[in-house]
Amino acid sequence: MRNYYKKIQGFTLIELMIVVAIIGILAAVALPAYQDFTVRAKIAEAVVAAAPGKEMLSEAFQANGVGGMDAAATVYNAVPAAQKASKYVSDIQITGAATPWPIVVSIAATAGNGIPTGLNGQTLVFSPNIQGATPTAGAQGAVDWACASDSASTATARGLANRTLGTLPAKYAPAECR
């Protein structure tokens, strides 16, 4: 006798629903982490944007000590903000000339650039250190930079005493600035 009923193979509806539910849960967990990652990648431009100011202060210290750093800060701050701005950075200033010469990078957050608008004007701060301390008249050595958001745990762990806190939440800051 022949068997007219063939066994049908495939997935049942419940198995497919379980797979869809698992994919939905994974997406719900991964999406916020990915959004923070993309914001952090855009804010990393602030580290690059600070490079000319850091280089100017480093060279000024090597050439003329702290007096050179004061003069460099004055020259750098005279540059219009529009020339220092970019898609993700609104302005860069060297505040506190005379000491401790922090470079303050202000974040530009607009609806069009992908950074949450609540972060507009938040800051990352780069502070110069000579042998782990604020540059002084008699200090010698290379300039090391402490980067800080609203936290400076990385700079603290590196033993950098001259660190000025910024206002950007640490979860959006590059690893060096947390």
Secondary structure, 3 states (H helix, E strand, C coil): CCCCCCCCCCCCHHHHHHHHHHHHHHHHHHHHHHHHHHHHHHHCHHHHHCHHHHHHHHHHHHHHHHHHHHHHHHHHHHCCHHHHCCCCEEEEEECCCCCCCCEEEEECCCCCCCCCHHHCCCEEEEEEEECCECCCCCCCCCEEEEEECCCCHHHHHCCCCCCCCCCCCHHHCCHHHC
